[in-house]
Amino acid sequence: MKYNNIISTITGGINIITINRPKQLNALNKETISELSKEISISNSNPSIRCIILTGSGDKAFVAGADIKEFVSFTKSEGKKLAREGQKLLFDKLSNLETPTIAAINGFALGGGLELAMSCHLRIAVQHAKLGLPEVSLGVIPGYGGTQRLPALIGKGNAMEMILTGDIISADKALELGLINQVVAAEKLLEATIILAKRLMKNSPNSIKNAIKAINASDSSLKGFKEENLQFSLCFGTTDFKEGVAAFLEKRKPEF
C-alpha cells in the first residue's frame, strides 16, 4: 500500500515502519496516525510478519510530538474526540497488538512521540535521543495515554516529576528509569533493534501473544484512560492553552 507519511519495509519477517515527515520532525498529524493504524493492522493480520519496528526518518527525531497546528483552535469537545480517536486508531491498538513491537528511537521522542514509543512493547534509543512529555508547557496534558503508561514503566513518583515539570531527559536517564530497554550508538540502532526482534521471533508466536495480553492486564485501567481523556479535553479553550500554544508556535517562552 502506498502512503504519504510512512514507509514500510519488510525484511526477514520484520516490518520496519518509518514515519517519514523529516521537515516536521516526524510530528504526528491525523493522516500519519491513520496510515500507521492501517499498516499496523495489515502487519498484525499477516502471519509471516513476526515483529514490527517503528522509527523516524532522519537522525533528529523519532517523533517530536503531535502536529499542534491541527488542534490549536479546538474546543473541549473537539479535544476529547481527538484523544479518544487517536487512542483507538493507534496508541491502544499498538499497545494491545498481538505482534510484538519495538520503537527504534532515533532522536527526539516528545509528547505524542514518547506516547507512541511507550505504546510499543519495547524501546531502544540512540545516545543523543531526548525524551519527555512537555505538554504542561503548552497548557495541556498528555492525551494519548502518557499519564497512564509512563507511571507503569517508571513508577508514579518519577512519572509525576516528568509530567509536572515537563522536563526532557537524556537516553541514559531514560534507561536508568526503565523507560527504555537499551541505549546504542546511532549507527547501531537498526542493527540492535533487528537483533532484539530476532530474539523475540525465536519463540512461540502464540505464547508471545498470550504473554503480551497477560502483562498488559497488570497495568491497564479503563477508568484511568477515561480520566486522562476528560482532563485533556478540559485544557482546550483555556487561557493557559491559548498562551502555551501561541508561545510554542511563536518560538518563545510562555507566560502563565
QUILINHU-V781681 format. One record per residue. SS is DSSP state (H for helix, E for strand, - for the rest). PHI is phi in radians with two decimals (999 if undefined). OMEGA is omega in whole degrees, -180 to 180 (NA if undefined). Layout:
# QUILINHU-V781681
ss: <SS & SS>
phi: <PHI & PHI>
omega: <OMEGA & OMEGA>
This chain:
# QUILINHU-V781681
ss: <- & - & - & - & - & E & E & E & E & E & E & - & - & E & E & E & E & E & E & - & - & H & H & H & - & - & - & E & - & H & H & H & H & H & H & H & H & H & H & H & H & H & H & H & - & - & - & - & - & - & E & E & E & E & E & E & - & - & - & - & E & E & E & - & - & E & - & H & H & H & - & - & - & - & - & H & H & H & H & H & H & H & H & H & H & H & H & H & H & H & H & H & H & H & H & - & - & - & - & E & E & E & E & E & E & - & - & E & E & E & - & H & H & H & H & H & H & H & H & - & - & E & E & E & E & E & - & - & - & E & E & E & - & - & H & H & H & H & - & - & - & - & - & - & - & H & H & H & H & H & H & H & H & H & - & H & H & H & H & H & H & H & H & H & H & - & - & E & E & E & H & H & H & H & H & H & H & - & - & - & - & E & E & E & - & H & H & H & H & H & H & H & H & H & H & H & H & H & H & H & H & - & - & - & H & H & H & H & H & H & H & H & H & H & H & H & H & - & - & - & - & H & H & H & H & H & H & H & H & H & H & H & H & - & - & - & - & - & H & H & H & H & H & H & H & H & H & H & H & - & - & - & - & - & - & ->
phi: <999 & -1.58 & -2.16 & -1.57 & -2.15 & -2.35 & -2.19 & -1.91 & -2.23 & -1.78 & -2.56 & 0.98 & 1.42 & -2.03 & -1.74 & -1.64 & -1.80 & -1.90 & -1.36 & -2.02 & -2.31 & -1.04 & -1.17 & -1.78 & 0.92 & 1.05 & -1.01 & -1.47 & -1.91 & -1.03 & -1.14 & -1.13 & -1.04 & -1.11 & -1.16 & -1.06 & -1.04 & -1.11 & -1.17 & -1.16 & -1.12 & -1.06 & -1.12 & -1.13 & -1.57 & -1.77 & -1.12 & -1.39 & -1.66 & -1.81 & -2.75 & -2.11 & -1.95 & -1.90 & -2.60 & -2.01 & -1.37 & 1.39 & -2.07 & -1.68 & -2.50 & -1.27 & -2.61 & -1.38 & 2.45 & -1.38 & -1.40 & -1.04 & -1.04 & -1.31 & -2.21 & -1.04 & -1.90 & -1.20 & -1.49 & -1.02 & -1.16 & -1.20 & -1.12 & -1.10 & -1.15 & -0.99 & -1.19 & -1.09 & -1.22 & -1.10 & -1.06 & -1.16 & -1.22 & -2.26 & -1.19 & -1.17 & -1.01 & -1.13 & -1.08 & -1.76 & -1.10 & -1.31 & -1.42 & -1.11 & -2.21 & -2.25 & -1.57 & -1.73 & -1.51 & -1.68 & 3.04 & -1.03 & -2.27 & -2.12 & 0.94 & -1.03 & -1.20 & -1.22 & -1.09 & -1.14 & -1.09 & -1.20 & -1.30 & -1.27 & -1.34 & -2.45 & -2.48 & -2.16 & -2.22 & -1.33 & -1.09 & -1.60 & -1.13 & -2.19 & -2.25 & 3.12 & -2.12 & -1.54 & -1.03 & -1.09 & -1.30 & -1.80 & 1.40 & -2.46 & -2.24 & -0.99 & -2.13 & -1.98 & 1.66 & -1.08 & -1.25 & -1.76 & -1.36 & -1.12 & -1.05 & -1.16 & -1.54 & -2.13 & 1.64 & -1.11 & -1.11 & -1.12 & -1.17 & -0.99 & -1.10 & -1.12 & -1.32 & -1.31 & -1.53 & 1.25 & -1.09 & -1.83 & -1.96 & -1.39 & -1.10 & -1.10 & -1.17 & -1.08 & -1.17 & -1.05 & -1.36 & 1.62 & -1.30 & -2.19 & -1.68 & -2.60 & -2.11 & -2.35 & -1.14 & -0.94 & -1.25 & -1.81 & -1.05 & -1.13 & -1.05 & -1.14 & -1.21 & -1.17 & -1.04 & -1.12 & -1.02 & -1.18 & -1.09 & -1.23 & -1.23 & -1.28 & -1.74 & -1.11 & -1.00 & -1.18 & -1.16 & -1.02 & -1.03 & -1.18 & -1.14 & -1.03 & -1.08 & -1.16 & -1.13 & -1.08 & -1.14 & -1.32 & -2.25 & -1.54 & -2.41 & -1.05 & -1.07 & -1.10 & -1.18 & -1.15 & -1.17 & -1.04 & -1.05 & -1.14 & -1.16 & -1.06 & -1.14 & -1.22 & -1.37 & -1.25 & 1.45 & -1.40 & -1.06 & -1.08 & -1.12 & -1.07 & -1.20 & -1.10 & -1.23 & -1.05 & -1.10 & -1.10 & -1.19 & -1.58 & 0.99 & -2.38 & -1.42 & -1.26 & -2.08 & -1.57>
omega: <-180 & -180 & 178 & -169 & 179 & 177 & 178 & 178 & -177 & -180 & 176 & 179 & 179 & 175 & 177 & -179 & -178 & 175 & -167 & 174 & -172 & -179 & 178 & -176 & 176 & 179 & -179 & 169 & -176 & -178 & 179 & 177 & 180 & -180 & 176 & 180 & -180 & -177 & 178 & 178 & 178 & -179 & -177 & -179 & -179 & -176 & 179 & 177 & -173 & 179 & 178 & 175 & 175 & 176 & 179 & 179 & -179 & -179 & -178 & -172 & 164 & 169 & -175 & 178 & 175 & 179 & -172 & -179 & -179 & -175 & -176 & -177 & -177 & 171 & 178 & -178 & 178 & 177 & 179 & 179 & 179 & -178 & -178 & -178 & 178 & 178 & -177 & -176 & -169 & -167 & 177 & 179 & -178 & -178 & -176 & -178 & 179 & 177 & -179 & -177 & 179 & 174 & 175 & -170 & -172 & -180 & -180 & 171 & -173 & 176 & 179 & 177 & 176 & 177 & 176 & 179 & 180 & 178 & 175 & -177 & 180 & -176 & 172 & -177 & 173 & -176 & -177 & -179 & 174 & -174 & 178 & 174 & -174 & -174 & -178 & 177 & 178 & -178 & 180 & 177 & 175 & -176 & -179 & 174 & -177 & -179 & -179 & -175 & -179 & 177 & 180 & -178 & -172 & -180 & -174 & -177 & 179 & 179 & 176 & -179 & -178 & -175 & -176 & 176 & -174 & -177 & 176 & -174 & 180 & 177 & 180 & 178 & 178 & 177 & 179 & -178 & -177 & 180 & 176 & -175 & -179 & 169 & -178 & 174 & -175 & -177 & -179 & -171 & -177 & 179 & -179 & -179 & 178 & 177 & 178 & 179 & -179 & 175 & 178 & -172 & 177 & -174 & -177 & 177 & -180 & 178 & 176 & 180 & -179 & 179 & 178 & 180 & -178 & 180 & 180 & -179 & -177 & -176 & -178 & 178 & -179 & 179 & -180 & 180 & 177 & 179 & 176 & -180 & 179 & -176 & 175 & -177 & -178 & 178 & -174 & 179 & -179 & 177 & 180 & -180 & -180 & 180 & -178 & -180 & 179 & 180 & 179 & -178 & 179 & 177 & 176 & 178 & 179 & 176 & -179 & NA>
